[in-house]
Amino acid sequence: MASQFYIETLGCPKNEVDSEKIMGLLISEGNTQTDDVSQADVVVVNTCAFIEEARRESIDTILNLSDQRKEGSRLVVTGCMAERYGDELAAELPEVDQVAGFGVSVTLGRKPVALGATAVPTFDLLNLPRPKSTSPWAYLKIAEGCDRSCGFCAIPSFRGPQRSRDIASLLTEVEQLEAREIVLVAQDLASYGKDRPEELGAGSIVPLVNSVAALVDRVRLLYLYPSDLSDELIAAILDTGVPYFDLSLQHVSKTHLRRMRRWGDGERFLKRINDIRALSPDAAFRSNFIVGYPGETEEDHDQLLQFVEDAQLDWCGFFTFSPEEGTHAMTLPDHVPAELMNERIAELREMQDNITANRRDALIGRTVEVLVDEVGIGRTHWEAPSIDGIVHVSRDLPVGEFATVLIVDAMGPDLVAEGSSVEDSDDEEGDF
């Protein structure tokens, strides 16, 4: 008799891909997925361990699902927390039946599985089967691990060094997904192939982008390290018809970036952004910044404020510094008080919210192409799935298809197209 499984995914898009790989394996073994945790024979929690807040959410989720599961079911914890804190989780959470690090297969059997995953897992999620996408878009993880040593990040310590996938396997997976939009993700996307120079070659991200673009309607890239944003890669992105640039900047003060063990500075970043806009005025930009990394001065903060004002990015995420054991940041003096971090991040978020709203308002009156993700919801090239705003469209437009719509309104990060139910409700309110 086939067993039923339930998967809860926390964290980044790369974790979502990992969950789908686990799902594909379990389905290939004759099991079926359920959305009802109380009916599942095995409950899988794919955890995140990037920062303290994510770890707390992972623990809360584990305990909550444990309360909801049926008697006799198995609770399996996998993902980053399982890899980074496997022994501690096993000791502190008796509710958990299996802790499966990256080198351990998720099982439905009762036999306990040992911990102790290696730096490069023998059981590698990269090469597991994956089911057809249930959405018009899908993430494609092109590599695992990272070779960089950013001062705030512990990911290389538990994800291991970069391991790039074969182009052929990636293209096969694209075909199997049957999605209209493919979103390329990795810990260090633009470094794809650098770990296999004789086979793939440095700069192989460009031919990969071109190859994927030949198979689908849209290709989108997330998490680009700024030093690897070459002219060739920019041209490849623009040629796909999706001029969307997600740049991992983290800060703009040159001195502060070196404390972070990062490349670049605000002047270089701004020039690159302006150069791209000269080539493609409709290019969309996203970035993330850390506030309160040790040693951040008022001058550093002021530089970041000025950059945010000058760059006029479409989307920005701001995060207060989270101390991570084993990182370079933990050896640094001059930690920024939490109250000051909160003040700085509030100032930045308020500024960016206004910038985003203004840039969305500027699209009112434009005719744009959307991919309909679900009934009444679409996205243009300006919006990455799940992280940016959306476009409210007519509920009559078929899901999974492209449509040309007129933007008639904006609501903060979201746009409203002519014929949408949101527009209809606004009209009705205006009649009273």
N, C-alpha and C positions, 0 to 999 in steps of 0.2 A: 504493500500500500504506500502510495506517494505521501511524503510529508509536506506540510505547508511551512513557509518561512516568511518572516517580516523583517524588513531592513529600515533602520532609521539612520539618516546620513547627516552629519554635522560638519561644519567647516567649509572649505573652499571648493571650487569646481573640480579640482583634481581628486578630491575625496568622492565627489559624485560619480566620476568615472570609475574609481575603484569599486564603489558599491555596485555599479552596473556590471563590472567584471565578475564580482562575487555572485551577483544575481544570475548572470549567464552560466556560470559554473554549476550552481545549484539546480537551475532549470535543466541543463544538459544531463544531470544525474537523475532526472525524473521527478524533481520536486516542483511544487507550484507556489507562486507568490500570493500573499494575502495582504490586504490593507487593514485588517483587523488583528491587532496584536493579541487579543484574547483567544483567537482561533489558531495561532501559529504554534507549530511544534518546536521551532527555533526562532529566537528573536536576536537579530544582529544589530549592534550599535557600532557604526563606523565613526570613531571619535576624532576630535581635533585637539591638538596640544600646542597651538601656535603661541597663545598668550594666556595669562591667568584666567581671564574672563571666559575664554573658550573651554578651558579645562573645567571650570565650575559648571558650565552648561553641560559638558559631557557627563560629569558625575550625576548631576540632577536628572538628566535624561535616562541614564542607566537605572537609577533608583525608581524613577517614575514608571518606566516600562516593566521593571521587575514586579511592581505592584499590580500592573494590568495583565500580565501574562497568565495563562492557564496553568493549573497544577500539572507537573510532569514535563513542562516545556524546558528547553535549554536557552540560557541567556549567554550570548557570545559577544565579547567586546573585542573589536579590532580597530585598525587605524593608528593614528599617530600616538595617542595616549597608551595604547596597548604596546606599541614598540618602545616608547620612551620610558614608561613607568609600569611595564608589565608585571614585574614581581610585586611591586607595591599594590597594584590594583588587585592582584590575586590574593594578597594577604589581608587587605583592608575591606574588600567587598565580597563577603561570603555568598552574596546573591548571584554572583557571576559563576557560570559553569565552565567557561573557557575563555582564556585571554589569548588571542591569536595575533601575534606580531606579524610583520611583513613577510617573514619567512615561514609562516605557519598557515596551513589551509583551514578555512572555516569548515567544520564538520557538523553533521547532524547526529552522529553516533554518541554514545555515552562515554566512550573511552577518553580519558583526559589527554590533552596534548601538551607536551612540554613547552616551556617558554624558550628563551635563548635564541632569538633570530640573529642571523649574521648581518654584517654591514651590507652585503649584496645578497638578497634573499635567493634561496634555491627555488622557492615557490614564488614566482614573480607575477604580480597582478597585470603587468603590461601585456602579457601574452595569453591571458585568459580569454575565452569566448565572451561575446557581448550581444545581447538581444537587440533587435531592431528598435530604433528610437520611437518613443511614444509621443514625441513632440516634433514639430517641423524643424527644430534645431537640435544640435547635440554637441557636447564637448568631445574633443579628441586629444587625449594626453599623448604627446609625442616623445616624452622622455620622463625619466624619474631621477630624483636626486639633484644635487647642486654642488659645484666645485668652488663656489665663492665663499668668502669668510667675512661677511657683513657683521659688524660688531654687535648688532641687536638680535641676530637670528640664530636659533639652535637647529633649524631644519637639517642642515648637512649632517649633524651628529646622529640623527635617527633615520633620515631618509637615504643617507649614503651618498656616494659620489654620483655624478651625472651618468646616466645610462640611456643613450639614444636608441630609439626603435628603428628597425629597418623601414625604409620608405615603402617597400612592397606590402609589408604587413599593415602599415597605416592606411594605404590606399584600399586594401581589401576591407579593412574595418569601415572606412568611409562608405563603401558600396553596401556593406551589410546594414549600416545604420539607416540608409535611405532617407536622410534628412535633407532639407533644402538649404540649411545654413550649418556650416561646420565651424566651431570655435576652437582654435588651437590653444592648448594650455600646457604648461610645464613649470617647474620651479624656476627655470632660466631658459625661456623660450628661444631667444635668438642665438643661444649657444648650442643649439641642436647640431649634432654631428662632430663637435670639437673633440669629443671623447673617442671618436672612431675616424680619425683623419684619413686613413688609407682607404676605408670603405665608403664613408659618406662625405668626408672633406669638410673643413671649416667653411662656413658660409652656406652650408647645404640647406639651411632654412629657406633660402630663396627658391631653389628648385622644388622643394617640398610644397611651398605655398603655391607655386605655379601648377604643380601636379594636382593638388587638391582642388584648386580653382577650376580646373578642367572638368571636374566630376560633379560639382555642385554649383548652385546659384550664388551663394555667398560664402566667403571665407573671412573670418574675423580672428585677430591675434590678441591674446591677453598676456600681460606681464612681460614687457620688453625692457631689458636693461639698457639705459640710454647710450652707453658707449658702443653697443653693438647695433645701434640703429643706423646702418650704413645707407649710402645713397641707393645701392642695389636693392636693399630690403624695402626702403621707402617706395621705390618705383614699383616693386612687386606688389606691395599693399595697394597702392593707387590703381594698378592695373586690374585688381580683382573687382573694382567697383565699390569697395567698402572702405573708404578712407577714414578708418577708425584707428587711433593710436593710443594704446594703454601703456603709459611710460612709468616705470618704477623709479621715481625720483627720490622720494623719502625726505629730502631737504634741499636747500639751495645755497646755504652758506658754505663756501669752499672749506673754510677751517673746520666747520662742524661736520661736513661730509667726510673729511679725513679722519675725524674722531670715530665716525661710523664705519670706517674702512670702506668708503664708497668713492666712486669716481665722479668728476664733474663739478659744475657750479651753476648758479642761476643764469649767468650771462650766456653760457654755452647752451643751456636748456632752452632759453628764450629764443636764441638765434635759430636753433633747430626747429622749434615750433613755428616761428615766423616763416622760415624757408619752406616748410611743408604747406603752410597756408597760402604762400605765393603760388605754389603748384596746384593746390586744391583748396579754394576758399571755403568749401563746405566740409573740410576735414573736421572730424570730431576728436577731442582729446580728453583722456582721463588720466589721473594720477593719484597717488597716495603719499601722505606725509606723516612722519612721526613727530609728535610734539613732546618735548621734555626729555629727550635723550640726554644722558649725563653730560654736563658742560655747556648746555644750550644757554646762551646769554640773551639779554634783551636785544642786543644788536643782531644776533642770529635770528631771533624771532621777527624783528622788524624787517630783515631781508626777506624772510618767507612771506610776510604780509604783503610787501611790495611786489614780490614775484606773483603771488596769487592775483593781485590787482592787475598787473601788467599782462600776464599770460592769458587771462580770460578763458580758462579751461572750461569745457562743458560740464565735466564731472570731477569731483575731488572727494577722496576719503581722508579723514584726519583721525589719527589714533594717538592716545597718550602712551608714552613709553611703558613697556611691561618688562620688568627685570626677568631674565631667563638664565637659569643656572648653566654654567659652562660657557657662557658667551663672553666676548671681550668687554662688553659694556659693564659686566659685573666687577671688573677690575678697575674701573674708572672712578675718580673722585667727582665731587660737585654734582650729586644727584639733585634733580629739580624737585622741589616740594610739590605734593599732589595738588594743593590749592592753586599754585601758580600754573601748573600744567592745565588744570581745568579752566582757568581764566584765559590762557592763551588759545586753547582749542575752541572755546566758545567764540572768541573774537574771529578766528579763522573761519569757523563754520558759518557764522552770520554773514561774513563777507562773501563766501562761496555760494551760499544759498541765494543771495541777491544776484550774483553773476549768472548762476544756472537759470534762475527765473527769467532774467533779461534775455539770455541766449535762446531760451525756449519761446519767449514772447516774439522774438525776431523771426520765428518760423511761421507765425500767423499770416495767412494769405498765400503761403507756398503750397504748390502741388507736389506731393512726395510719393514715393513708392514704399509700401509697407509689406512685410511678411506677416500674415495673420497667424498668430501663435495659438490662440484659442478664441472662442466665440466672443466677439466684441473687443478683442485686444490684438494690436499689431505693433510692429517695430520697424523703424527706418534704419538706415545705416548709423544714425546718431546714437542708437541705444543698443547696448549689449544686453543679452537676456539675463534676467534675474538681478542685475546690479544697478541698472540705470532706469530712467523713466520708461513709460509706455505711451502708446497712441490708442486712444479710445476710437474705435471704428464701428461701422454699421454691423449689427449682429447678423445681417444677411450675407456678409462676405464669407466665403468658404474657408475653413481652417486649413492651413497648409499651402495656401495659394498666395500669390503676390497680387496686390491691388494698388491702383493709383487713387489717392485721396487728397482732398483739399483740407488743410489745417485751418480751423475757424476759431480756435481758442487754446489757451494754455492754462494749466492749473499747477503752479509750482513746477515740478519736474516732468509732469505729464502733459501730453498734447491731446486735443480734441479734434477729430475729423468730422467733416460734414456728414450728417446722417447717423451719427452715433447716438446711442440711448442717452449718454451724458448731455449732448447738445439738446436733445428733445426735452429732457427734464429741466434744463436751464430755461428753455423757451417757455415751458409751462409755468415755471415760477415767475417769469417776467410778465405773464398775462394777468396776474392777480394784483 
